[in-house]
Amino acid sequence: MLTLTTDAENGGRWTSLRSPSREWLWHRPAPEREKVAPGDAFVDAGGLEECVPTVRGLPDHGDVWSRAWARTGDTEHVQGDSFTLARTISTTADGVRADYLLTAPAGFRFVWAAHALLDLSARATLHMTDGAPTRLFPEAAPLVGEPWPAGAPWITGPWPTPHGVPMNRLGPDDGTAVGAVVDTPLACVHDDRDRLALELRADGQPVSMALWRNLGGFPQPDPYRSTGVEPMLGRVFDLAEAGPDDAARVPPSGEVRWRLTITGACRCPSTPAPKEHRPWT
């Protein structure tokens, strides 16, 4: 059983995701968060932020985290510069389900992430399909033990240790901060006896799990610890870096629909990574 609280007035942010034993969402004091306007630099208050049409790049963390959402019946919605995003959240027997609808002109490309920062111990582990292609981004360069390819926006290796970086484990603060995108629709978090599973489904669109493993390495000069497990439409943080199959695209209908399901029970993947229809590099 999970209970959820959102703040429509302040960017539609998820402010609480609670099980009977714990609060799952991490927070930090950021009073300036309530004063932001579209186009402002991102203010990290924790929780889960809706990031669309990009995460990195411009606008910083997307176009809707800094806008007030409206509510009609059971649906919350927001108008971005070039699109409308709506979500309808409901409870399930063991968690919550969020159904999304983005409306925009046909051909509009975007990245969306449920930018969930989780309150996890150093003992927590992350579980996804073994061997799933995993992109590491340039901040991982000091950790990979080999020269970073000149100009490469990412390098790819198999989950859980792409290029020797153990992305499935957190551990104590070590001054690093690494982002990754894993080609899988399902992630399961283990923290002592607690479990949290996140699954994303979207017909005809690229789905993945983005990770942000910040062990006291970001931001400078005053870093703090934060852990993001972020269901994503797309395969990059920055829409500007997206290749032809790395971002969601609005079809002729003018609508893209997807579903995020979060449960408090273990749903660890047990099957090998599916074969790709093309190289994922």
Secondary structure, 3 states (H helix, E strand, C coil): CCEEEEECCCCCEEEEEECCCCECECECCCHHHHHCCCCCCCCCCECEEEECCCCECCCCCCCCCCCCCEEECCEEEEECCCCEEEEEEEECCCEEEEEEEEECCCCCEECEEEEEEECCCCCCEEECCCCCEEEECHHHHHHCCCCCCCCCCCEEEECCCHHHCCCCECCCCCCEEEEEEECCCEEEEEECCEEEEEEEECCCCCEEEEEEEEEEEECCCCCEEEEEEEEEECCCCEHHHCCCCCCEECCCCCEEEEEEEEECCCCCCCCCCCCCCCCCC
